[in-house]
Amino acid sequence: MTDVRIGKSRVYASDLGLGTNAVGGHNLFPNLNDETGKDVIRTAIKNGITLLDTAFAYGYGRSEELIGEVLQEPEFDRSRIIIATKAAHDPENNYKFNNSPEFLRHSVEAALQRLQTDYIDIFYIHFPDETTPKNEAVAELHRLKEEGKIRAIGVSNFSLEQLKEANQDGYVDIVEERYSLIHREHEQDLFPYFKDHGISFVPYFPLASGLLTGKYSKEDQFDDSDPRSKRPDFNGERFTEIIDKVDQLKPIANSYDATVAQLVLAWYMKHPQIDVVIPGAKQPKQVETNAKAVDIRLSAEDFNKIDQLFK
């Protein structure tokens, strides 16, 4: 793994992290097993992954609790683990988004208890609300940072204008947004701002719900009971076009003795604008497989070939 600095903070994290929405995220996925989720965390750490990306919304605190339990085990050193968590869903108001300073302070204090730690490495505002001035929300996180309760400040799912408002005082260290080879709109709006202001970037859904793993074929169809049937990426010409491009990745992956998913993760890790990539995993074996992506030394030629294929 390569360690990268998070924004202007003193936090350094592995460039391959772990998304943990399937660890304790019982509200997001059916039939999750908490012990399996804890094994996913253990496997990640043992494979050199130091950044664990979680959120209150993943099981309404359960994901944080499971991570906290694992980090209490004597074989793990908390000081070497980077915990990133997020909050915005207000349980006191039907889980509507809340960015008020009071809510954010309460959310940090509650997350510290669930995680069984005295500091959070990266704390994100998970979603913007409609009323709170974003610079006031971030100012409260800055106060929490000065108190030592968080070490780096992040926002997620913010538009460029919301990000500019949030970063008026230059306090934002990191941004997390949806981005992948098939969803690249942020290259035009957000990427230039990140570069100009020293802000780190973490894409979520990097494997696009499995579309970028090579497991689908053009013949796959999804009936009305399948949530994928309602998503444009999984329908019609859009789906066929994506699968056609992914099929063209297979010979490149074979040349590196890698899977398509590993090749795609290696592309993100080579991208100059991406600091950490956080694929999720439901099983420990998936973590082990993803971790092998760090061994791929993607050539500039192949990086550009993949880049142009999905432009």
Secondary structure, DSSP 8 states (H G I E B T S, - for coil): --EEE-TTSS-EEESB-EE-TTSS-TTTSTT--HHHHHHHHHHHHHTT--EEE--TTTTTTHHHHHHHHHHTSTT--GGG-EEEEEE-EEGGGTTEE---HHHHHHHHHHHHHHHT-S-EEEEEE-S--SSS-HHHHHHHHHHHHHTTSEEEEEEES--HHHHHHHTTTS---EEEEE-BTTB-THHHHTHHHHHHHT-EEEEESTTGGGTTTT---TT----TTSGGGGSGGGSHHHHHHHHHHHHHHHHHHHHTT--HHHHHHHHHHH-TT---B--B-SSHHHHHHHHGGGG----HHHHHHHHHHT-
